[in-house]
Amino acid sequence: MSWFHLVIGLLLFWIFTVTGQYMRADFPDKGDMDQVLRILMRSRHIYILLSSLIHIVLGIYLVLRPALVQRIFQFLGSVLLVVSSGLLLWAFEVETYQTQHYTDISRWGLYTALAGVIAHLIGGLKLPSKAA
């Protein structure tokens, strides 16, 4: 599962760089545009970076725990983080280019990322060993 996160994280980082170039080419006169829209665009862009970094760190450090319950939490956390990444990419497109306004897509993307991190935290905790 760690390779999966590493690949997703690197892909998202590449998307982060591409969306940055896209914004630069699409909105070259940043000083002339509405500053509220500019902040909205940049924050949605940074959310993609956040998502990529979470996946990259998991890709490097994730160790599946031996207990079934812990592995279930880790798997659940991974699913939630992938869903979060999709929501944040979708929010970038919708909020920056379609509505040019805040929507609940980015909010749910961040909430889902938080839930995924919490699930990985629970699943990754070392349980005390049982004394024989």
N, C-alpha and C positions, 0 to 999 in steps of 0.2 A: 504494500500500500504506500510505502514511502516514495517509491519511484513514481507512482501515480501523482502524488502531490508535487513532486519536483517538476515533472513534465507540465502539469497544469500551471504551476507557479511561474515557470519560465515562459510558457505561452502567454500567460496574462501579463508578464512584464514586457514581452514583445508588443502586445496589444497596447499597453500603456505608452510605450514609445511611439507607436504608430498613431494613436489618438492624439498625442501631443503634437506630432508633425501635422496631422490633419487640422487641428485647431489653429495652428500657426498659419497654415496655408489658407484656411477658410475665413479666418478673422484676423487679417494682418494689421488692421488699425485698432488695436486694443484700447488705445487711449480715447478713441471716439465712440466706442460702444458703451451701452448702459453698464455701469459698474456692478449692478446687482446680477445681471446676466453673466458677466465675466466671473464673478465670485462663484456663482452656481456652476458654471462650466468647469472651473478649476477644482472645485470641491469634488465634483463627480469624477473628474479625471484622477484626483488623488485617491478616491475610493478604489479605483482599479489597482493603483499601486499598493494600497493597503492589502487588498485581497491577494495580490501576487506574492507579497512578502510573507503573509501567513502561510500560504501553500509552500513556498520555498523553505521556510523554517521547518515546517512539518516534514517536508521531503528529506531534509537533512537529519532531523533528530527523532522522528517518530519510530518508536519501538512498540510492537504489538505486545500487549500484556497477556500472560498465560491464562488468566481467569476469563471464562466465557462472558460474564457480565461486563467486565472491563473492555473486552474486544467489541462487544455490542455497542457500548458507549463510544468507543473510538470510531467504529464504522458509522454510527449515527452522526457523529461530529463531522466526519469526512463528507457524508452526503449533504449535511446542512451547509458546509463551507462551499461545496460545488454549486449548490442552489443559490447561495449568497453571491457567488461570483457571477452567475448568470443574471441575477437580478440587478447587480451593480453595473454590468455591461449594458443591460437593457435600459437602466435609469440614465446612463450617460447619453444614449441615443435619444430617448424620449424627452428627457428634461432639457437637454442642450439644444437639440435640433428640431424636435417636433412641437413641444409646447412652450419651450423657453421659459419654463416655470417649474417650481417644485411640485413633485407628485409623491405619492406614498411608496412608489417603487424603490427609491433609494432608502427610505426609512426601513422598509421590510428587508432590504438587502443587508443593512447594518444590523438589524435585530437578528437576522438569520446567522450572520457572521458571529455575533455574540453568543448565540445558542450553540453554534458549532464549536467555538473555542471552549465554552463551559463543558460541553459533552466530552471534548478531548481532555480537559483538565480532570474531570471525574474519572474517565477511563484510563488516564495515564498515571494516576496516583499510585504509588507503591503501597500495597497493602501490607500490614504487619504479618510477619511469618508466624505460622502456628507452631507453638512449642510442642515438642514430642513428648 
